[in-house]
Amino acid sequence: MSRHANEILDFTGASMSAYILAAVVLLFAIAFLFRYKSKRRLTEMSYFEGLKNELPTLRVAANSSGPVGFFAQEALRFYSVAGAIKGSFSLDESANFDERCMTHILFRSLLENYFRILYIFDEPSDIQARYDSVVENFKREYGKLLNEPMLPRKNELEPAGAGWSQLQRGLDMNSMLAQLRNDYGDRLSYLYFTYRIASFDTHGNNLKGVADDAFGKSCNFPVLKLEYAIGLVSNQYLVVLGDMRGRGEI
């Protein structure tokens, strides 16, 4: 693990609500510390405000097709979802169980496309090919959906292309991260733990009773420090946007 990654991981215990275990606070390792470096002199918490200033540009770019439109649409979605949880919930180790059930589930959905954006825009020469792989994966999943025999009102949906459900499965999140390296040469696979943590909440595996029965006692369980994470993801999106401007795409 890189020196930067060690610096931003904090394994200190923290008290949680009676519904869940005491938490291990994990500072979120995000890509501007890795592959990309920001040229902006902003603090982590002001990156989100910086992204807000770019909303008019993103709304125009969101009407585009291809990688530019995908990025802009996801950046807008990120701003909406992150803004909603920032204004409604505690986003650190003080969050109670009910708050975590909302914030970790929502943030996991943001992580998926965040990792895709890291993968797509890592190398300018590979952007279109890597975006095409995301489209291919959509085709595969949509084809499988239409193959469900009990899907209602199927005739009102867009038909899948021939062979869509048989397309080769695209890279999973961990494999995408393994394709990327930070400035120290380390593969970004070590970021995958953040997705794993949020998945416990998404799949309902975060209940105290289950963990107590599994370990035979009350114990610690990791929690993402989302306020910090939102700032760092915002910064990365500003960097991607700046690179697009530099290439004349926006």
N, C-alpha and C positions, 0 to 999 in steps of 0.2 A: 504494500500500500504506500502511496506517495506521502511525502512529508505534509503536504496540504491536507490530505485526507485524515491523517492522524490528528492534525490540529483542530479539525472541526468535528470530531467525534468526542462526545462527552458522556461518559458512562456513570453519571452520578445518580443515586437513587432519589426518588421523589414520591411524595405521598399522593395517592389518588383517592377517588371517592370510595364509598363502602362497596360499590358494585364491582369494582375491578381491583386488580392487584396494584401494589406500589409499582411505579414506572421507572424504567431506565430511559433517560432522555437522550435521544440520538439527534445530534445536529446534522442536518440534511446536507449531504455532499452533492453539489450541483456543478454543472459542466463549465461555467465560466472560470472556475478554479482549475479546470482540467485542460480541455482542448482549446477553448476560446478564452481570450482575455479582453475584458472591457476596456474601452478607451475613455469611459465616462468617469468623472469624479463625483460619484454619488455614493451615499451610504447604502447598505443593503436594504434598509427600510424605505428608502426614497426611490428605489428602482420601480416599484409598483406605481408611484406617481409619475415617473418618467414614461411608463407604458401608457398611462392614462392620456398623456399629452400626444401620444401617437395614434389615438383611436380614430381620428378622421382619416389618416393615411391608411390604417388597417381596414377601415370600412370600405374604402375605395378598392383596395387590393383584394378584398374578400370577394369581389365580383369577378376576379380572374379565375381561370382554370389552371390546372397543373400545380406544381409545387408552390408557386407564389400564393395562389388562392387557398391551398391547403394550410399553409403556414398562417396566413392572415385570419382565416376562419377559426383556427385553433387558438391563436393569440387572443381573439375576441372572446371565445368561449372561456379561456383561462381567466381573462379579466372579469367576466361576469360571475363565474363560479367562485373564484378566489375572493372577489369583492364581497360576495354574499356571505361567505364564511368568516371573512375578516370582521365584518360588521355585526356578526350574530353570535359568535362562539369564542371561547378561550382556545388559544392555538398553541399552548405550551403544556408543560407538565401539570399545570393547575386544572386542566380540562377534566370534567367529570365523565362518567361512562356515557351518558346520553349525548354529550357534545362529541365525544370521540366517535360514536356510532355514525354521526353525520359527517364530521370533518374528514375522517380517514377514508370513508367510502367515496366521498366526492373527490378528495384529492387523488385517490388511486386512479380515477378516470382521467385526471389531468396528467398523471405520471405516464400513462400509456402513450399518449400522443406527444408528450414531452420527449420521451425516449425515442420515438419515431422521428421527431424533428432533429434531435441530435444526430441520428443515423443518416437522415436524408441530406442534411446540410453540412456534414462533416467535410466532404471534399467536393468543391464546385464541379469537377468533371464527372462526378457520379450522381449528381442531384437528380436528374431526370430518371435514370435507371432505378435508383433506389425508391423514388416516388412511385414509379410504375409497379414495383413489387408490392407497395402498399395497396395500390388499386387492384392488383391481381388477388391479393388476400381478401379484399372486400368481395370480389366476384366469387371466390370460393365459398365464403361464408354465406353470401346471399343465395347462391345455388343450393347449398345445403338447406337453407331455410325453406326455399320453395319445394324442396323434396319432402318436407314434412307432410305426411298424409292427412293430418287433422288440421292443417293451417286453414283458418276460415277465409272466405272471400278471396281465394287465391286468384281467381280470374280478374280481379280488379287491380292486381299488382303488376308491376312491370315484369315481363317474362325474363328469365335468366338466359344468357347466351348458351349455346351448345357447349356442353362439357365444363361449364363453370364449376360445378361441384366437384369435379375430378382434377382441378388444377392443383399443382403442387403447393403444399403448405409453405407460407412464408416464414421468415425468421421470427422466433419468439423474442420477448423483451430481453432476456438474458443474452441471447445470441447476437442481437443488435449491439448491445453494449460491448460485447466481446470484440466487435469489429473496430471499436474506437479506442484511442489511447490519449492519455493526458500529456502534459508538457514534460513529464518525467519518464514517459514511455510505458507507464502502467496501463493495462487494459481497464476499461470502465466497468467491467463485470461486477466490481465490488459495490457499485451503486444499486445492484439488484435487491439488496436487503431491504431497501425502502419500500419497494413494490411488495415484497414478501410480508412486511409488517402490516401494510395497509390491507393486504388480502385477507388477513385474519378477520378484520372487521367486515369487509365486503361479503365474505362467505358465512358470517355469523359464528365464527370460531373464536370470538373474543369474550365469551361468557365466563365469569369468575368460577361458577360451579364446575364447569368442564375442566378448567385449568387446575382447580383445587383437587378434583378427583384424579386428574392425570399425575400430579406431582405428590399428592397426599398431604399437601400443606398449602398455605398462602405463600405466594412468591412474587418476584418481579416479572414484569413484562414490558417490552419496549413500546415507546410512544414517539411519534414523529413531532419534531418541533416545527410546526407548520408556518408560523409567522416568519421565521428565518427562511424557510424553504420558499415561500411565496416571493420574497424579495429576490432570492437568487435565480429562480426561474424567470422572473420578470427581467432581470438583467440579461439573461441569456437570450431572451426574445428580442431585447433591444439590440444585442450584438448581431443576431441573425438579420434583423431589419436593416441595421447599418450596412451589413455586407451586401444585402440586396440593393440598397441605394448605390453602393460603390460599383456594382455591376450594371447599373442602369435598369434594373428590373422593376423598381418602384419609383 
